[in-house]
Amino acid sequence: MRILKLKLRGAIGIKKGLGVDEVEIDFTQFQPGLIALTGRNGSGKTTIMENLHPYRCMVSRDGSLQNHFFLKDSYRIIDFEIAGKFYKAQINIDALTGGSEAYLFESRIDTRTGELEYDHALNDGKLTTYDQALEKLLGTPELFFNSVFSGQKSKGIAELKPADRRKLFYELLNLNSYETYLEHAKSKLKAEELRLAEVEGEIRAIGENTDFSIEMHEEQLTVVRLKIKELQNEIEKNEHAIEQINEEIKQNEIEIQIGNESLKSNDEYKKTIATLFENLNAVTKDSNSKLARYESDLQDYYKIITNNGFLIKKKEEIETGLRLMDGIEELISTLQEKRNVLLEKKSAIQKGYSEAHQGLQKRERELHDKSKNLELLKQNLRTAQKDLNRVKEDAELISTVPCGTETGSKCRFLSNAFASEKNIEFFESEVKRISSEIKLLEINYNDLGSSINSQKELIEERCQIALKEVAEYTSIESELSKEKTLLADYKNRKYKEQLDQLLKAENEITLYQQKIDSTNKLIDELKASSSKEIYRITDEIEELQKKIDYDLAEKIAKKHEQISILQLRRQNLKHNLDARKTELENKRNEVARIIQLIEDLKKDLEKLEILKGKKLCIEDQIKDWAFLCKAFDKTGIPVLKLENSGVEITTIANELLSLFENKFRIVFETTSLTKDKKKLKETFDINIVEEDGVCEIGNKSGGQQVWLETAIQLAISLVVRQQGRNIQTSFLDEKDGALDLDNAYSYIEMLKKAHQMSGVYNTFIITHRTELLDFIPQQVKLSDGYLQILN
């Protein structure tokens, strides 16, 4: 299935994202390869993705398809191609009543025009007949959405139960047909078994007895009894070996337990050492902090002594400074009175200037709106020019072929070229119309801009004239600032405070000299005590480090490894022991059977050669039908085909996973032993094999499950196509959100490789990882209320 066109009307997601009722996308303009649907969250990407298939559902949205449309005449129309045949799936929806009808059309060639027409309906418009016709063409929805389509909230294969995975693969490989063969073989087997029972009943009723048969069975009985003794000896040896292994495992476990206790001691030592290091840091930090505080105090004391000595020498300077401060304050008062008068005039001028500029804002907003409209028209012009170039390029195909107009217009390969030739005149007129609108709008835009600039110049000119009247304000303000600065400078010198402190200076000098002597003594005492504590903690740390066994974890790991080896040997011995016990039980049953057979043979009965021949013939038939039953059973041919396809799928998936740095390998387990390990049961586990062991896929992290499940799904889609389901499109909706950047790049390379391996025409992708969009040149971009094609 290759998607050709999509038409949506009344889709809620499109209305919310783009603000339009209807969209149409022609995918024939894309080349083979990846196509990204891009845009912000809520722009309608997922709505488009989940409508790119003909099934009546949306994978990641709740409710029926009708719930996601809002118009009375809503519809979804998809044109697609399968193996050279063209189809149209049309679903009409009345969102007001909830009613809907669905048609699947197959194209026919009109004998008059030679063009494709979708006039052949494969159903009658009912939803049930539509679903039946679609499943006949493409398979079930379950198969489609678990192979080639991955929705935003669709269950990954990791979330499926084993039974559901198995069911999916049975449909994938068309294995359900073997059930019909199995039922037929069972009925034939049952009929032959009834015939054999009748013949054997007659033989048992008549009986057989020969000296040769008795002698043969007695010899056989002797051989079986010898085998029983041999099996008993083997069982005894295996049980003894298992007991020895159990003792070795127990001893290793004891040693591990002792080692773990030692590990706890190691941890306690390490915690104590860490605490000691913290104490050491705390002592050092506390000592340094106190020393810094003492040094700071000393600097303060010396500074105070220096300042006091300086004040005593500056008495005359202080008195002169106080007299100058009084004169400056008087001058400042006079200047402030003049400034306040001019300030009132200046405020009135600025108010008028502000009101004039507010009047301009409305015209400037009008100019801004015209600028936006002009840019929108230019964008429309570029789009129209691009469409014109495209149809001209398509139309050039007509000149490269020898067909005439009448013949070429009927050729389905040239139909697009002739349609494009008809559209050239329309697009040329559209380009001219938009260009004219742009010129007219540019003239209006320039005129309005010139008018605004002229008005601005007039306002500025009037403002400058008014400001000249208050020019004296600047000089007064400058002089006032200088005087204030000078006054502040004198005040900063704190002449008054210094004058008060002159009398105290001599006493303070004596006092702080005594404090300096006291602080130096404290510094000496602190250095001595902190050094002693640091040496004590360091010695304690060295003693504890000597007690730690750093190789203990490695020793315990080796013991665990030995236990694993012993457990594997014990498991093999137990498996062998169970097999021998089963064989012993069978041999004992065989002894009982032979004894009973000998007793029966000792009876004097006539031979019935005809019945013997008939019995042999029936037994051959039973063997044949039993063989067919086993072959057609789920453990026969179906499981072989299932396992072979599983190997094929995992091989492809593992090849895709080789692009990632993590070395994972996927393995499908389709059968497993029952709890008693005597029988095989059906299952479908997906195991991930890596360097440190094996685990089920559901136990991997979210990011790892993304690329593991995607690799499996891509591999499944390849096998689906090899099984004859010609689906030439893949769909992936936001599967890379949990990946880091490096794995995201590997993820996109995996998609490209899968696309090449599968031979599909297009792979649709939705991603919010903008750094990946550079690797996908073909895009459908949804933004600002319109849909743009990038190819």
Order of alpha helices (4+ residues) and beta strands (2+ residues): beta-alpha-beta-beta-alpha-beta-beta-beta-beta-alpha-alpha-beta-alpha-alpha-alpha-alpha-alpha-alpha-alpha-alpha-alpha-alpha-alpha-beta-beta-beta-alpha-beta-alpha-beta-beta-beta
